[in-house]
Amino acid sequence: MTPSYGSRALRFMKGLMLRNLPLMITCREFEDFLLDYLEGNLPRGQRRIFDLHLAICRECRDYLAAYKETMALGKRAFDDPAAVLPQTVPEDLITAVMEARHPDSEK
């Protein structure tokens, strides 16, 4: 789910406003720290600031929900390694995915 131009513009404008609040991050900074937030790697103070941004920014809450769903769907795609691939999958795509999953294997 790609954000529309309108929602990106709204997030940008909101980010400009939030930048001037004490102890606040912009929507862009929110994106930069998203992975650390989800992995629990933000220090407590930064996490509180991140949570505050989430509390006041609906667009970033929506972005976070979409990000989590995308990650879950991506993981589910590999739940069954024995699953049969459909005949319509291009061979070069299969090769690229397999190489990405096992980068240390010999070609």
Buried (B, 14 or more C-beta within 10 A) or exposed (E): EEBEEEBEEBBEEBBEEBEEEEEBBBBEBBBEBBEBBEEEEBEEEBBEBBEBBBEEBEBBEBBBEEBEEEEEEEEEEEEEEEEEEEEEEEEEEEEEBEEEEEEEEEE
